[in-house]
Amino acid sequence: MQINIDCEGPITQNDNAFELCQELIPDGGGFFARVSKYDDYLADVVGKPGYKAGDTLKLVLPFLRAYGATNKIMEEFSERSLILLPGATAMLSYIAEVAPSFIISTSYRPYLEALCRSTGFSLENVFCTEVDMDSYPMSDQERKRLVALASEICSMPILDWKDEGSDGGVVLAPGHDEVLQRLDAIFWDEIPAMAIGRMLEEVNPVGGEEKARAVEAGRRRTGAPLDACLYFGDSITDVQALELVRQGGGLAVSFNGNSYALRAAGLAAVSGSTLLIGVVVAVANSGRLPDLMARLAETGGGMEGSELIEFMEQNGVEEKLLAPLAGLQGDFRPALWRLDTVSWKDVVSRSERVRKEVRGESIGELG
């Protein structure tokens, strides 16, 4: 068995890049939200060649550099801002004991280093976005221009569109054609013409297809077949990895996921504690995953709260994993849904609501 898990969402509350922008750039949260929505459009709607979900993390780098980001600043900020979700340290310790386990994250390496120091997880089993801010000097002229562009982006409406159906396709909101054209010009004409533009060429965020490649890189180390792999993710950057594992016969799990993750997963998990991930791993490790999937089908697709905990107790899941889950109330109650018997649309409201409650409204709304 090989366990693969995203970081932000399944393990931590943070969105490190979003928070870095908030810390360093005026209205940095609004800036990041606009660039992130543009990222969703390029990756999910138009399928821009050579672009993948999560490339937001390279698009914002020239702006972070313009506002003074250095390796040291990123390291210190990541260390002091790291927020683990309830049960995260115990969950990571448990899954690492059960089987070879990998964290596959779009986040920058300084953040993953802070996570590993805090939890004791092996940095050797981490795939993440590599960046050396100090290797990118910037002229005053480029700095001033990027500051002006950041202000311009913050003044734009957040890109919006709707799906008109199979015949109508995707239609941008009124006036947003001009927003899209301006963002295209900024990111694919103006910044690439700058010296700092080489950041967009050289930094390769671990999102989308790169996360699927990371699963395969882990498999080359472990020798695990795809049908013995588990993947836990929550966002658009996890779609290709979730699909790879699900189509290969493994277990693809959306944990407090948004609609992107739910559409790609085979199992939906919702909980206020990451220990539910450990519970799913325990069931898979015991060979009783078929029993769980059969029970979910029998119950109409899902189980939650005391019913779920009772089933897990009957199937030998350890008390140390279940006890903290038993005390969770309301939307935070542990819940599992089998997504081939329940439509992802039936659980997206609960899953996205918990995602926002756990991680905060601003981060929870990001793709």
Secondary structure, DSSP 8 states (H G I E B T S, - for coil): -EEEE-SBTTTBS--HHHHHHHHHSTTHHHHHHHHHHHHHIIIIII--TT--TTTHHHHTHHHHHHTT--HHHHHHHHHHH--B-TTHHHHHHHHHHHS-EEEEEEEEHHHHHHHHHHH---GGGEEEE---GGG----HHHHHHHHHHHHHHHHS----EEE--TTT-EEE-TTHHHHHHHHHHIIIIIGGGSGGGHHHHH---S-THHHHHHHHHHHHHH---GGGEEEEE-SGGGHHHHHHHHHTTSEEEEES--HHHHHH-SEEEE-SSTHHHHHHHHHHHTT-HHHHHHHHHHTTSEEEHHHHHHHHHHTT--HHHHHHHHT--GGGS-EEEETTTS-HHHHHHHHHHHHHHHH-HHHHT--
